[in-house]
Amino acid sequence: MLDICLLGTGGMMPLPYRWLTSMMARCDGSNLLIDCGEGTQVALKEKGWSPKPIDVICFTHYHADHISGLPGLLLTMGNAERTEPLTLIGPKGLERVVGALRMIAPELPFSLKFIELAEPRERLQIGPYVIDAYRVNHNVICYGYSISIPRKGKFDVERARAAGIPQRFWSRLQKGETMELDGTVFTPDMVLGPERRGLKVTYCTDTRPVPVIAEYAQDADLFICEGMYGEDGKEAKAREYKHMTMYEAARLAAKAQPKEMWLTHYSPSLNRPEEFMDAVRKIFPRSKAARDGFTLELAFDEGEKE
């Protein structure tokens, strides 16, 4: 199971009813945060979720509306007596940027691990999450992320018995371990069926619409995408500042065919994004104008991975 919450949906500046960009994922007791704009802590409090279990923070890029909430969040995590290391992921320069921000949060009771992205595409696995980072097209180096939860095949009791595998090994084989007894090796593929469909959430903001986004959003359970502008006449501004309109996001979704798309990262001028959704849904019907606190609980289905 994977819980997703959009903590903030604003771009550029916070508003009384809209915090800046941030998304939280929760799975198996581990929390992952993407971006940490101003107001992230308040949004977490309003949601009733704790920052203490955050194991990973991924940054799309280092504009202030995506990282300005980090020093306060680190201090809050420290005040909650966290001692476990925290992994930070982002474009090259991450350690330098965070080091500068920590001038106001110099003492923490936990260590920071930095993973700086340098390639156009990179894959990492941390805890239950497979993290795919892919470079997009903004006016600074910027990445989108796909967060996946893989799912092993079903355990086949009859195959295990037929292979003469001791029952005490079954649970460990199911977890992917290899076991050995008296020179005989037992491997997970001896007892597991085909890999089943996992869960996937794809997230991107601050970019022009580029094909790599639709590629990573292909068949996602949830596609969260920047829809900074909805008003007529904003196309030139979106191109100039390398952002996306709601309609450009919808066309990416139409190519990728996720189960659902949420729009986010709205311009401060976009007071009521839902007013533009009829036109957006003509392009991709399963679109929603997300608001702060939007939450979705994703559960595994029983289908096998094709």
C-alpha positions, -999 to +999 in steps of 0.1 A: +000+000+000+012+035-008-003+067+006+002+099-014-005+135-001+000+167-019+010+190+010+014+221-011+002+230-047+015+265-051+042+279-073+064+310-068+048+323-035+026+309-008-010+321-005-033+321+026-051+290+011-022+274-008+012+263+005+043+259-018+052+227-036+056+195-016+044+158-019+046+131+007+046+093+001+042+067+029+048+030+025+057+003+051+065+029+078+089+048+056+081+083+044+094+100+012+091+137+005+094+154-029+103+191-026+100+211+006+085+245-001+075+271+025+046+258+045+055+221+043+056+218+081+023+235+086+007+213+059+021+182+076+005+193+109-028+200+092-027+165+077-018+149+110+013+133+096+047+134+113+080+146+097+100+123+120+097+091+099+109+108+067+137+087+053+142+104+019+137+139+005+140+143-033+144+178-048+134+186-083+156+218-084+168+246-061+144+275-067+132+288-034+096+277-037+108+241-038+134+241-010+128+271+013+110+250+039+139+226+045+158+243+073+128+245+096+118+209+087+153+196+096+151+215+130+116+200+137+129+165+129+158+171+153+135+184+180+115+152+176+147+133+188+153+117+154+187+100+152+184+080+120+203+093+089+183+112+063+189+108+026+187+138+004+185+134-034+187+162-060+206+177-089+244+184-087+252+210-061+228+196-035+253+194-007+265+230-013+229+243-014+218+225+018+250+235+035+242+271+029+206+267+041+219+250+073+236+282+084+203+287+103+201+250+113+237+241+121+232+214+148+212+182+140+212+150+160+212+129+128+234+128+098+226+137+062+235+115+032+237+133-001+230+117-035+236+142-063+221+134-097+244+139-127+230+117-155+198+124-175+183+093-160+191+076-127+176+048-107+179+043-069+164+019-044+159+031-009+137+012+016+105+001-002+109+027-029+124+024-064+132+060-074+136+069-110+149+104-116+147+119-151+159+153-163+133+177-176+134+211-193+134+241-170+157+272-169+179+255-143+187+218-140+155+201-129+144+165-124+111+147-123+106+115-102+088+083-105+083+064-072+075+027-076+067-001-052+076-034-069+057-065-060+071-101-061+051-130-075+029-152-054+044-179-033+037-214-048+033-239-019+030-269-043+062-260-061+080-255-027+069-290-016+077-306-049+112-292-047+116-306-012+123-272+003+121-272+041+092-251+054+115-231+076+130-216+045+097-205+029+093-171+044+129-161+037+127-173+001+095-153-003+114-122+008+139-128-020+167-145+000+187-175-013+190-204+011+214-234+013+212-268+030+238-296+028+251-282-005+217-277-021+208-241-030+172-229-029+165-197-048+133-175-048+125-183-084+119-219-074+089-209-053+076-175-067+053-170-096+056-142-122+062-107-108+029-089-102+020-053-110+034-029-084+024+007-078+038+038-095+034+076-089+051+100-114+057+136-103+071+166-123+069+204-120+087+234-135+093+221-170+082+223-206+063+193-219+090+169-230+085+132-241+105+118-212+077+128-189+050+108-207+075+079-209+079+077-171+042+084-165+032+055-188+004+035-170+012+051-136-014+048-109-011+085-104+005+113-125+011+146-106+020+173-131+026+210-132-004+230-145+008+265-138-015+283-162-050+278-173-060+312-186-060+321-223-029+339-236-004+323-211+012+300-236+040+324-245+048+331-208+049+293-202+074+289-230+095+319-219+098+307-183+098+270-191+066+260-173+035+242-185-001+250-191-028+228-178-036+217-214+000+208-221+000+186-190-032+170-201-017+162-235+012+144-218-013+124-197-033+115-229+000+099-242+009+082-210-026+070-200-021+070-162-051+059-141-054+095-128-037+129-132-035+157-106-025+192-116-004+212-092+021+241-089-003+268-098+006+304-106-005+328-078-028+344-104-046+311-108-071+315-080-096+289-090-080+262-111-111+241-111-127+266-135-105+254-163-110+217-158-138+211-183-114+220-211-086+200-195-109+169-193-117+171-229-080+162-235-076+138-206-109+129-188-092+115-156-078+149-146-083+167-113-073+201-101-055+192-069-057+212-037-035+212-007-041+181+013-053+160-017-047+123-006-049+090-024-044+055-009-031+031-035-034-006-030-020-035-050-043-053-074-042-090-081-031-087-117+003-102-128+029-080-144+028-084-181 
